[in-house]
Amino acid sequence: MTSEKKKEEELKAADPMNSPKLEPVLLDKVYSYLKERKKASPPQIARDLNLKVSMVMEILKELKRRDKVTIIHE
């Protein structure tokens, strides 16, 4: 089993409500984007990464749940 597949299985085991539509590659893509920019709005992330805003919102919620990002409301 690859390490990425193993991580995915561990996440599913830890949280059965973990959404299957949030592929690890998308989580990594948004996280990397935010690491570079430090701060960005969901519409800006969606535009720059060619994703739907609703998908970005779900990804941000998951990243927040994992303590990877902080959501700032301005």
Steps between C-alpha positions, in 0.01 A plus 500: 500500500639843407554757772236730347247216489590409858443863613163501326398176674612637837294814448191300409546283808547804722201686357228294331331824395808598299366599160619263226478777238790687661792330338835536676651658189246786523569549869873515425445737209302752709732463799809563284331801343428646844852427627637713217255787537425487875154649443236474225123507462308192385404664166864594439616144578228356276593728211874441527469120538211458257264356764143575600461732800282237671780245463753747641271561798479125571877468468555792736263347756695175484836676527368693800379176659853364459644819657686584179337842440328773695184651358492879526172684449556856383 
